[in-house]
Amino acid sequence: MRTSAPDCDSLLREADAARDGGRLPDALSLTEAAWLRMAAGEPGDRRRAAMLLIQLRHRSGRLASALSLAHDALPLLRAGGPVGDLIDTLRILALLAADTDAFVQSLAWAQEAHRLAAEHADAVRLSLTTNALGGFFDRIGDPWQGVRLMLESLELARACGDAYALTVALNNTTVALVSQYHLLRDGVALDEAREPLRRALPYVRELAALALDRGDPYARVIALGNEGEVLVHLGDPEAAAPLLDESIFQARRHGYGALSGRIGCSRGELALACGEPQLAWDRLQEVLTSDLPADPRATLRRLHHGLSRAAAALGRSADALHHLEAYLALERQRVVVQLRAQSELFVTRMEAEQMRRESQTLRERTRALEADVLRDPLTGLGNRRQLEAAWPALLAEAGSGEEMLSVAALDLDHFKRVNDSHGHAVGDQVLVALADLLRVHVRASDLAVRMGGEEFLLVLTAIGPERATEVCERLRQRVAEHGWASLAPGLTVTVSIGLASAPPLEAAALMRRADEALYRAKTEGRNRLVRG
């Protein structure tokens, strides 16, 4: 007796069960079949099919294919039905768009989802959409802003007690912190670069325990891979190895193609950390020649970086150069795309404040995307542009009452000797360490900027000349007494400071007087403070 084929909605129910059971290829095949039959005219829940298909294609690494469904899915979801379905789909599409560098579309979808969640007072989806906004900032090249929003998302998830929202928040907070590490690792001291990893570790372990409690195989693979990656870069390969081996096994077993590439990169980096360059080469080549997700640029950057290091360790200079050039080309492409997107979007503080008001839970004012333009990439301090942008408000505030204002020009003494004697890498570490000392000695209301090279400037508000002198003299002493030898044997560093205080409240005059005082400090022997 011939049995009839299951209807489309039955296929979707089977797909749900396959997804929840960790059988992603089966779930995807069933949903694709249902979607095609509905497109041919068979009855079925097209809204449900579109939502499920986007999610499954995303998990399998078919990013562009998942994104292409937006054309069909969003009109269906906007036409009626639960608004939560629309919010969920917009959130996933926003992440997909960001992962494929469609940043303008990503932000539009993320903001729409966030607005709808706020309007409907949906606490769970407010956490998830805040997280999506954090993901946008992370992918556009500002993981610091991303982490701030991720932590807000995490706070919301804890408050509403939703396990899925908590899973997403814990994972993506970790991802953004690891992004900070990768941006910092070649520009600052290793211990400083590892600080985001140390912050990430408790979130990773909480996610692992939560995934185990929920019986969620996808979250479990993510948690194992994240913890392994963090431990590799924290210098604990022995603890990382079993985690990464288990995560890659489970990712392949369940068909999680979107995760396999990243975990494979971590296993290659693990072999490098263990002093096994040939094993690293073999593992990374395996990932490179495998069926990578459709849009693997982040994975490719890590692969070429790791292969270059492995080839260099094996003495294969031609291969090392080839992969280094490929890595640098991808890095240049990433920077150009992100800068172009920042220029097109230029998310302002007003827009960030609007997001905060809508959620009614964000307590700290989020920085806008233009902060990247105003920040010195090496030290994290403000730059000349920030000084120019902040001057009018600082002067207006000081001029509106009895407030005082002082400007201190700082210059590292004999900095060229530091670079010549110890190398430019040590010189960069000196600049970063000095920036940290400046942060310690200024208040939130003050301004510290790097003017260029070894020149820095402080704007001290609401204190008189005597107090400003005390602050700067104490700073000069702390610089001279700092443990510079930890950066390089025999290294000593001092600064000369020129200080000028208002009145008059005129920017050019204050800057000129501070510069003239700095020049006198230099000519009088350096490592001193002179008031102008």
C-alpha positions in Angstrom: 0.0 0.0 0.0 1.4 3.4 -1.0 1.7 6.0 1.8 1.4 9.7 1.1 4.3 12.1 1.7 4.0 14.2 4.9 2.6 17.6 4.4 4.8 20.7 4.7 3.9 21.6 8.3 4.8 18.0 9.3 8.2 18.5 7.6 8.7 21.6 9.7 7.8 19.8 12.9 10.3 17.1 12.0 12.9 19.8 11.2 12.3 21.4 14.7 12.9 18.0 16.3 16.1 17.4 14.3 17.5 20.8 15.2 16.8 20.4 18.9 18.4 16.9 18.7 21.6 18.3 17.2 21.0 16.9 13.7 21.5 20.1 11.7 21.9 18.6 8.2 18.6 16.7 8.6 16.8 19.8 10.0 18.1 21.9 7.1 17.2 19.3 4.4 13.6 18.9 5.8 13.1 22.7 6.0 14.5 23.2 2.4 12.1 20.6 1.1 9.1 22.2 2.9 10.1 25.7 1.6 10.4 24.5 -2.0 7.0 22.6 -1.9 5.3 25.7 -0.5 6.9 27.8 -3.3 5.3 25.4 -5.8 1.9 26.0 -4.3 1.5 23.4 -1.5 -0.2 24.7 1.7 1.9 25.3 4.8 3.2 27.9 7.2 5.5 29.9 5.0 6.3 32.3 7.9 7.5 29.5 10.1 9.5 27.9 7.2 11.2 31.2 6.3 12.2 31.9 10.0 13.5 28.3 10.5 15.4 28.3 7.2 17.2 31.5 8.0 18.3 30.1 11.4 19.5 26.8 10.0 21.4 28.3 7.1 23.0 30.6 9.5 24.1 27.8 11.8 25.4 25.8 8.9 27.6 28.7 7.7 25.6 29.5 4.6 25.5 33.2 5.4 24.7 34.7 2.0 22.1 32.1 1.4 20.4 32.8 4.7 20.6 36.6 4.0 18.9 36.2 0.7 15.7 34.9 2.4 15.1 38.4 3.9 13.4 39.4 0.6 10.7 36.7 1.2 10.7 36.5 5.0 10.3 40.1 6.1 7.1 40.9 4.0 5.5 37.7 5.4 6.4 38.7 9.0 5.4 42.3 8.6 2.0 41.3 7.1 0.8 39.9 10.4 1.3 37.4 13.1 3.3 37.6 16.4 5.6 40.6 16.5 8.1 38.5 18.3 8.7 36.5 15.2 9.5 39.7 13.3 11.9 40.8 16.0 13.7 37.4 16.1 14.2 37.4 12.4 15.3 41.0 12.2 17.9 40.2 14.9 19.4 37.2 13.1 19.4 39.1 9.7 21.2 42.0 11.4 24.0 39.7 12.5 24.1 38.0 9.1 24.4 41.4 7.4 27.2 42.5 9.7 29.1 39.2 9.1 28.9 39.9 5.3 30.0 43.6 5.7 26.5 45.0 4.8 26.8 47.3 7.8 24.2 49.9 6.8 21.5 47.2 6.4 22.7 45.5 9.6 22.3 48.6 11.7 18.9 49.4 10.2 17.6 45.9 11.0 19.2 45.9 14.5 17.7 49.2 15.4 14.2 48.2 14.1 14.3 45.0 16.2 15.5 46.9 19.2 12.8 49.6 18.8 10.0 47.0 18.5 11.2 45.1 21.5 11.2 48.3 23.6 7.8 49.3 22.3 6.3 46.0 23.3 8.1 45.9 26.6 9.5 42.5 25.7 12.4 42.0 28.2 13.8 38.9 26.7 13.9 40.3 23.2 15.2 43.6 24.5 18.3 41.6 25.8 18.7 39.8 22.5 18.4 43.0 20.3 20.8 45.0 22.6 23.1 42.1 22.0 22.6 42.4 18.2 23.6 46.1 18.4 26.7 45.1 20.3 27.5 42.5 17.6 27.2 45.3 15.0 29.7 47.5 16.8 32.1 44.5 17.3 32.0 43.6 13.6 32.4 47.2 12.4 35.7 47.3 14.3 34.8 48.7 17.8 34.7 45.7 20.2 35.0 48.1 23.1 31.6 49.5 22.3 30.4 46.0 21.5 31.4 44.7 24.9 29.6 47.6 26.7 26.3 46.7 24.9 26.9 43.0 25.4 27.2 43.5 29.2 24.0 45.5 29.1 22.4 42.6 27.3 23.8 40.2 29.9 22.4 42.3 32.7 18.9 42.2 31.0 19.1 38.5 30.4 19.9 37.8 34.1 17.1 40.1 35.2 14.5 38.3 33.1 15.8 34.9 33.8 15.6 33.6 30.2 18.1 30.8 29.5 18.3 31.4 25.8 18.9 35.1 26.1 21.6 34.4 28.8 23.2 31.9 26.4 23.4 34.4 23.6 24.7 37.2 25.9 27.4 35.0 27.4 28.6 33.8 24.1 28.7 37.1 22.3 30.3 38.9 25.2 33.1 36.4 25.0 33.4 36.9 21.2 33.7 40.7 21.6 36.3 40.3 24.3 38.4 38.0 22.1 38.1 40.5 19.3 39.6 43.1 21.7 42.5 40.7 22.3 43.2 40.2 18.6 43.2 44.0 18.0 45.5 44.6 21.0 48.0 41.7 20.7 50.4 43.3 18.2 50.2 46.8 19.7 50.6 46.6 23.5 52.4 44.4 26.0 51.3 40.8 26.1 49.9 41.0 29.6 47.8 44.0 28.8 46.5 42.4 25.6 45.4 39.3 27.6 43.3 41.3 30.0 40.1 40.9 27.8 40.8 37.2 27.7 40.9 37.0 31.5 37.6 38.9 31.7 36.1 36.5 29.2 37.0 33.3 31.1 34.2 33.3 33.7 31.6 34.1 31.0 32.9 31.1 28.9 32.6 28.8 31.9 29.2 30.0 32.9 28.1 29.4 29.3 29.5 25.8 29.3 27.5 25.0 32.5 24.3 26.6 31.1 24.6 24.7 27.8 25.0 21.4 29.7 22.0 22.1 31.9 19.9 23.0 28.9 21.0 20.0 26.8 21.8 22.4 23.9 24.4 20.8 21.7 25.0 24.0 19.6 25.7 26.1 22.7 27.8 23.3 24.1 30.1 23.3 21.0 30.3 27.1 21.1 31.3 27.0 24.8 33.9 24.4 24.4 35.5 26.1 21.4 35.4 29.5 23.1 37.0 28.3 26.3 39.7 26.4 24.3 40.5 29.5 22.3 40.7 31.7 25.3 43.0 29.3 27.1 45.3 29.0 24.1 45.9 32.7 24.0 46.2 32.9 27.8 49.1 30.4 27.5 47.5 27.3 28.9 47.6 24.8 26.0 47.4 21.8 28.2 43.9 22.8 29.4 42.8 24.0 26.0 43.6 20.8 24.1 40.8 18.5 25.3 38.3 21.3 25.0 39.1 22.0 21.4 39.3 18.3 20.4 35.9 17.7 21.9 34.4 20.9 20.3 35.7 20.1 16.8 34.4 16.5 17.1 31.0 17.6 18.1 30.8 20.4 15.5 31.6 17.9 12.7 29.2 15.3 14.2 26.3 17.8 14.3 27.0 19.5 11.0 27.8 22.9 12.5 29.8 24.3 9.6 29.7 27.8 10.8 31.7 26.8 13.9 34.2 24.2 12.4 36.4 26.8 10.8 36.9 28.9 13.9 37.6 25.9 16.1 40.0 24.5 13.5 41.9 27.8 13.6 42.1 27.5 17.4 43.5 24.0 17.1 46.2 25.2 14.8 47.1 28.0 17.1 47.2 25.4 19.9 49.8 23.4 18.1 51.9 26.6 17.6 51.6 27.3 21.3 52.9 23.8 22.0 55.9 24.2 19.7 54.6 21.8 17.0 54.7 23.9 13.8 54.2 20.9 11.5 51.1 19.8 13.3 49.9 23.5 13.2 50.6 23.6 9.5 48.7 20.4 8.8 45.7 21.4 10.9 45.4 24.9 9.4 45.8 23.5 5.8 43.0 21.1 6.6 40.7 24.0 7.4 41.9 26.0 4.5 41.2 23.3 2.0 37.9 22.2 3.6 34.4 23.4 2.6 34.5 26.7 4.5 31.4 28.7 5.1 30.4 31.0 2.2 31.8 34.1 3.8 34.9 33.1 5.8 36.9 36.3 5.9 37.5 36.3 9.6 38.5 32.6 9.5 40.7 33.2 6.5 42.6 36.0 8.3 43.3 33.7 11.2 44.3 30.8 8.9 46.8 32.9 6.9 48.3 34.4 10.1 48.7 31.0 11.6 50.1 29.4 8.5 52.6 32.2 8.1 53.9 31.6 11.7 54.0 27.9 11.2 55.9 28.1 7.9 58.4 30.5 9.5 59.0 28.1 12.3 59.6 25.3 9.8 62.1 27.4 7.8 59.8 27.6 4.8 60.3 31.2 4.0 58.5 31.3 0.7 55.3 29.8 2.3 55.7 32.1 5.2 55.8 35.2 3.0 52.9 34.0 0.8 50.6 33.6 3.8 51.8 36.8 5.5 51.0 38.7 2.3 47.6 37.0 2.1 46.9 37.9 5.8 47.9 41.5 5.3 45.8 41.9 2.2 42.7 40.6 4.1 43.6 42.9 7.0 43.8 45.9 4.7 40.4 44.9 3.1 38.9 44.6 6.6 40.1 48.0 7.7 39.0 49.7 4.4 35.5 48.1 4.6 35.1 49.1 8.3 36.3 52.7 7.8 34.0 53.1 4.8 31.1 51.8 6.7 31.9 54.1 9.7 32.0 57.0 7.3 28.7 56.1 5.8 27.0 55.4 9.1 28.7 57.7 11.6 26.4 56.7 14.4 26.2 59.8 16.6 25.9 60.0 20.4 22.4 61.2 19.9 21.5 58.0 18.2 23.2 55.9 20.9 21.3 57.9 23.5 18.1 57.2 21.7 18.8 53.4 21.9 19.4 53.9 25.6 16.2 55.7 26.2 14.2 53.1 24.3 15.5 50.3 26.4 15.1 52.3 29.6 17.7 50.1 31.2 21.1 51.3 29.7 22.6 53.3 32.5 25.9 54.4 30.9 26.0 56.7 28.0 27.2 54.7 25.0 29.9 56.1 22.8 29.1 56.7 19.2 31.0 55.2 16.2 32.9 58.5 15.7 34.9 57.6 18.9 37.1 55.5 16.6 37.9 58.7 14.6 38.7 60.5 17.9 40.9 57.8 19.5 44.6 57.2 19.1 44.9 53.6 18.0 48.1 52.8 19.9 47.3 54.2 23.4 43.5 54.4 23.4 43.7 58.1 24.4 42.0 60.9 22.5 43.8 62.5 19.5 44.0 66.0 18.0 40.5 65.6 16.6 39.1 64.9 20.0 40.9 67.9 21.4 39.5 70.1 18.7 36.0 68.7 19.2 36.1 69.1 23.0 37.7 72.5 23.3 34.6 74.6 22.7 32.6 72.8 25.4 35.5 72.9 27.9 36.1 76.6 27.4 32.4 77.4 27.5 32.0 75.5 30.8 35.0 77.2 32.3 33.8 80.6 31.1 30.3 80.2 32.4 31.3 80.6 36.1 34.3 80.6 38.3 35.8 77.4 37.0 39.5 77.3 36.3 41.3 75.6 33.4 44.9 74.4 33.0 46.7 73.0 30.0 49.8 70.8 30.4 52.0 69.9 27.5 54.1 66.7 28.1 57.0 65.4 26.1 59.0 62.2 26.6 62.6 63.1 27.1 65.1 61.6 24.6 62.5 59.3 23.2 64.5 58.8 20.0 67.2 57.2 22.2 64.6 54.8 23.5 63.7 53.7 20.0 67.3 53.6 18.8 68.6 51.6 21.9 65.6 49.3 22.6 63.6 49.2 19.3 60.4 50.7 18.2 58.3 47.9 19.8 59.6 48.9 23.2 59.0 52.5 22.3 55.4 51.7 21.6 55.1 50.0 24.9 56.5 53.0 26.6 53.9 55.2 25.0 51.1 52.8 26.1 52.4 52.7 29.6 52.6 56.5 29.8 49.0 56.7 28.6 48.0 54.4 31.4 49.8 56.7 33.9 48.0 59.7 32.5 44.6 57.9 32.9 45.4 57.3 36.6 46.2 60.9 37.2 43.3 62.6 35.5 39.6 62.7 36.4 36.7 61.8 34.2 36.1 65.5 33.6 39.7 66.1 32.4 41.0 65.4 29.0 44.2 63.5 28.1 45.2 63.2 24.4 48.2 62.1 22.4 49.1 64.9 20.1 51.5 62.8 18.0 54.8 61.0 18.4 55.9 61.3 22.0 53.8 64.5 22.7 50.8 64.4 25.0 48.5 67.1 26.4 46.3 67.3 29.5 43.4 69.7 30.0 42.7 70.0 33.7 39.3 71.4 34.6 37.8 73.0 37.8 41.1 73.3 39.7 43.4 76.3 40.2 47.0 76.8 39.1 48.5 75.5 42.4 46.5 72.3 42.4 47.2 71.8 38.7 50.9 72.2 39.5 50.7 69.5 42.2 48.9 67.1 39.8 51.5 67.6 37.1 54.5 67.4 39.5 53.2 64.2 41.0 52.7 62.8 37.5 56.3 63.7 36.6 57.6 61.9 39.6 55.5 58.8 39.0 56.8 58.6 35.5 60.4 58.8 36.6 59.9 56.2 39.4 57.9 53.8 37.2 59.4 50.3 36.7 60.5 50.9 33.1 63.1 48.2 33.3 60.3 45.6 33.1 60.0 46.6 29.5 63.7 46.4 28.7 66.8 46.1 30.9 68.3 49.4 31.7 65.4 51.4 30.4 64.6 54.7 32.1 62.0 57.3 31.1 61.2 60.8 32.2 59.0 63.6 30.9 59.2 67.3 30.7 56.0 69.3 31.3 54.9 72.8 30.5 51.9 74.1 32.4 49.6 77.1 31.6 46.5 78.1 33.5 43.6 80.4 32.6 42.7 83.2 32.6 42.5 84.2 29.9 40.2 81.6 28.5 41.6 81.6 25.0 42.6 78.3 23.4 45.5 79.5 21.2 47.0 81.6 24.0 46.9 78.7 26.6 48.4 76.2 24.1 51.1 78.7 23.2 52.0 79.4 26.8 52.1 75.6 27.6 54.4 74.9 24.6 56.7 77.8 25.6 56.9 76.4 29.2 57.6 72.9 27.8 60.4 74.3 25.7 61.9 76.0 28.8 61.7 72.7 30.7 63.6 71.0 27.9 66.3 73.6 27.7 66.7 73.8 31.5 67.6 70.1 31.7 64.5 68.0 31.1 62.6 65.9 33.7 61.0 68.9 35.2 57.8 71.0 35.3 57.8 74.7 34.2 54.8 77.0 34.6 54.1 79.5 31.8 
